[in-house]
Amino acid sequence: MNTPLPPPGWYVDPAAPPPAVERWWDGTGWTAHTRAPAPRTAPGPAAPPPGS
């Protein structure tokens, strides 16, 4: 049984050294797009990285 992959979105990059950064997951793998963690607010739709 395969575990489903998470949907595309910004996730904390577990491989990044502190301070934490978020990396864009495209639904199948990590991309080169990173950003500072977004402030925690009400959940909403994930925005794709610029230029996608």
Secondary structure, 3 states (H helix, E strand, C coil): CCCCCCCCEEEECCCCCCCCCEEEECCCCEEEEEECCCCCCCCCCCCCCCCC
